[in-house]
Structures are given as C-alpha cells and as structure tokens.
Amino acid sequence: MSDKPVAGLEPGRFGGGKAVTVAGLIDEVKKRGPRVILTLDDRTGRIEVTLFEETYQKYRDLIAKDALVLIEGMLRFDEFSDSWRLAARRITELDKVREQQARRLVLKWPPRADSAALSARLAEVLAPWRPGPCAVTVEYTGSGACGALTLGNEWSVRASRELLEQLEGLVGRGAVDVVYGAPAAAAGASFSADGR
C-alpha cells in the first residue's frame, strides 16, 4: 500500500489508513462542516464513517437512517477521539451486493410438510425471480435419511431480499441459507444415510 495521500481525502488526520470493506445498518447521519458522518452498526460494533462532499454527492441517494449498505474506504485509528474511523470511497446497497454475489440458496425442507403442496407453492414463489445467477438447493432430513437436490438451471433466481423473505415464510425462519462466491463444484443430488 502506498503512503501517498488518497485522492479526495484530507491529508494528516483524515488521510492514509488501510483499505477495508464493511457492511452494516446506517444508524445515524450527521452533517459536520464540509463532511457527513454516518454511524454504521453491524450488531457486533459501531464505527463512524466520514464522507467528504464529493463522495456524499455521489452516493447521497443511498444514505438514509436504517439503510443496509456496504462501504469501501480507508480505515485508520484516530488518536484524538481514541477510536477507529473509516473514510468512505464507495457505497453500495447491501441488497444489490447480495444479488450479485449469491451463488446458491439452500432451503431446509420441513420434514412434516405436505410435499406436493409445498413444491407447488415453492414454484410460485421462485417464478418472479427467474432467471438469475443463483442456484436453488433443497435439503431434506427425515427419519433415517437425508438428501440435497439442486434444482435445474431453469430454476436459478436473483437472490433479492423480497425473495428471501418469501422463502422464509414458506419453509420457516432460519431455514434459508445464502452461499456466496464461486458455485459449488458438484451439482445435482447427493444422499446420505447418516443424516449429514
């Protein structure tokens, strides 16, 4: 990493640092002179994010209390306030990042469900979100056996927040997982008798 000041950042107190990417909920938005200060919260901690005028103007439509965002910027320790600070360079809506990076949705099929009715309802829920880059895998665990079945490419979807909420309503809260990154090497069905 270069020790040179980063374009758009004030030298000294607000310059330098390490390039990082963080995600969270915008909890507070304040204007301080030529800067806007966001408080970002990810349920494990909070950090103040500084946006200089040019950055703020570029991303102002994304900046609102309770918005979920991904922020790329320069992280440094501020000795004056004795805390970490992040100078934002780029802001993206978290929902868009999820849609771009999601590679697989994994649904845990309810063991006592009416499979025919649930299958029909699943097809209805997935239909508006097709086609997309995200495969759908259904995992089933029953008495003495379990299996995983990846639906065909024609059932791949966009992993939007709305779709995830509808799927949780269908199969239950906590029964939908999103896998990010490269697609799994093996696709298709796999079965195991020991429940794994």
N, C-alpha and C positions, 0 to 999 in steps of 0.2 A: 504494500500500500504506500502511496506517495505521501510525503509530509507537506506537500503544497496545499494551500487553502482550496477548498472545493468551491466551484463557481456557484454564486447565489447565497453563500454563507458568509457571515461576518468573520473576519479573522480573529484570532485570540480566543476570547471566552466562548464564542459560538461556533468556531471552526474546528476542523480536524475530527478525530474520532475514528471509529470503526464502522464500516458499512454493515447494517443489520436489516432484517425484515421482521416486523412484529404484527400481530393481529389482535384485535380486541374491539370493545364497545366504547364509543366516544361518550364519556360520562359528563364532560363539561367543556364548554367553548368560551374563551375569554379573549378580548382584544387588549393588547398591551403595546401602545405606541404603534410602530410600523409592523408589529408581529401579531399573529394569532396563536394562542396557546390552547392546545387540546389536552384533556386528561383522558388517557386511554387505559381501560381496565380489562383484564382478561380472566378475572376471578382468582388469579394467583397473585396479582400485584397491580400496581398502578404506575404510570410513567407520564411525565409531561412531554408533549410533543410540540416543538416550535415550527411554525410555518411562516416563512418570510413572505412578503407581499406577492411576489411573482408566483410562488408555489400556491399560496392561498387562492389567488385569482384563477389559476389553472384548475384547481380541484374543489372550488367552493360549493359546487352542486352536490358533492359527496359529504360535506361537512355539516353534520347536524347531531344534536344530542340523541343518543341511543342508536346511532348508525353503526353497523358492523363493518369494519374496514381492515385492510392490510396496508401497512405503511412501511415503505422502504426509506432509509435515511442513514444519517451518521450519528452513532451513539458515542457519548463522552460523559465523563464524570465531571460535574460542576462543583468545584470546591467551595464556591461562595454559598450555595444552597445545600451542600453536602448530599447531593443526590444525582442520579443518572438523568440525563436529558437526551432527547432524540430530536435532531433537526431533520424534518421531513423533506424528501426529494420527490417522492411519488406516492400517490394514494389510489387504492383500488377497492371497489366494493367487494366484500368477502364472498357474497353470493356469486359474483362473476368469476372469482378465482376458483371457487368450488366447482362451478360448471366446467371450467377449462381444465382443471387438474384431476377431477374424479375419473377413475378408470373402471370402478366396479361398485355396484350396490349389492350388498349381501342382506337378504331378508331371512330372518329366522321364522320358519313356518310354524304357526301354533299347532301343537300336537293333537289337540282335540277338535280341530276345526272341520267344518263341512268342506272338504277339499274341492268339490265341484263348484260350490257357490263362491268360495274364496278365490278360486282360479279365475272364474268369470269376472269377479269384481276387480281382481288384480289387472286383468287385461284392460278393463275400462279405465282404471287409474293410470296405467302406463301409456295408453294411446295418445293423449295430447302432447306428450313429451318425446315422442319418437319422430324422426330418427335422431340419434345422438351418439356421442363417443363412449358412453358409459354402459358397460355390460351389466346384466342383472343376473345374480346367482341366488337361488333359493336353497336354503339349508333346512333339512328336516331331521328331527331326532324323535324317534318313537321307542316303543318297548323292544329292546334288543338290537336295534339297528339305527343307522343314521345315513344320510347321504347329502350330496350337494349337486345341484343341477344348474348349469349356466344356460340361460335361455338363448335362442339363436340370435344372430346379428340383427335380424329384423325387429327385435325387441329391445335393442340398445336405446338408451334415453339420454336426455340432458338432465343432470342431477341438480335441479333447481330446489330452492328452499320449499316452494309450494309442493313439489312432488314428494320430497322427504316427509313433509307434514302429513300428506295424504296417505303415504305408505305406513307411517307410524299409526295413523288412525285405523288402518286396515289390519296390520299384524301385531300392533301393540307398541307401546313406548319402550324404547331401548332395544327393539327387535330389528332395527335397520342400521347397518354399518356402511360407511363410505370408505373405500380403499382408494388412495391417491397414488399417483406416479405411474410407472410402467405397468401395462396389463400383466396379469399372471401368465406364466409360461404355459401351463396346461389348462385347456378349456374343456368343457364337457362334463360328464358325470363322474363322480368318484364316490365309492361307498365303503363303509367300514362297519364291522360288526361290533366293535368295542365302544361305539359312541363318540369317536374322535374323527 
